[in-house]
């Protein structure tokens, strides 16, 4: 109809927007490495993405919004890994796969993950994202523990409580190890995997 963009035109506009938004988030991630969250400005992000500040404000209202979107994009990949873990059938293989996938994500985006943890207490949107991610990971760990024969429930020796402790142990271990080196991260992963296997009664 005259005066209305064609479906093809709308799709092209959406694709262009997606590409520009991805460029903004990529620039933000690069700047986190070079400047850190506090020193980074909206102008820096816009320049890194090859656009003006005004164009960036079309997508995001502040630096905090950009970082929140970057965290959301990153944890979505962790959610996918958690779901894959929960669906795997053999507990020992599921644990190994979960740790391998989590290490891969921290190697690729460890700075974003650490920024999310650092900001989770002061930026409510990031805190909500991170806690939701933890809940999904806890659910995946719980499912693996239950398949390994651990009783369902929230008592200290039951699957949900054990999964919660394992989740936050992994988070804190990875947070510190990823700041040192990939080797340290791999060592932390191996230790966390060993503890998870012991918890599941699969260490023999």
Secondary structure as GFF3:
##gff-version 3
##sequence-region A 1 204
A	DSSP	alpha_helix	7	34	.	.	.	ID=ss1
A	DSSP	alpha_helix	42	49	.	.	.	ID=ss2
A	DSSP	alpha_helix	53	59	.	.	.	ID=ss3
A	DSSP	alpha_helix	63	87	.	.	.	ID=ss4
A	DSSP	alpha_helix	91	119	.	.	.	ID=ss5
A	DSSP	alpha_helix	124	147	.	.	.	ID=ss6
A	DSSP	alpha_helix	159	178	.	.	.	ID=ss7
A	DSSP	alpha_helix	182	199	.	.	.	ID=ss8
###
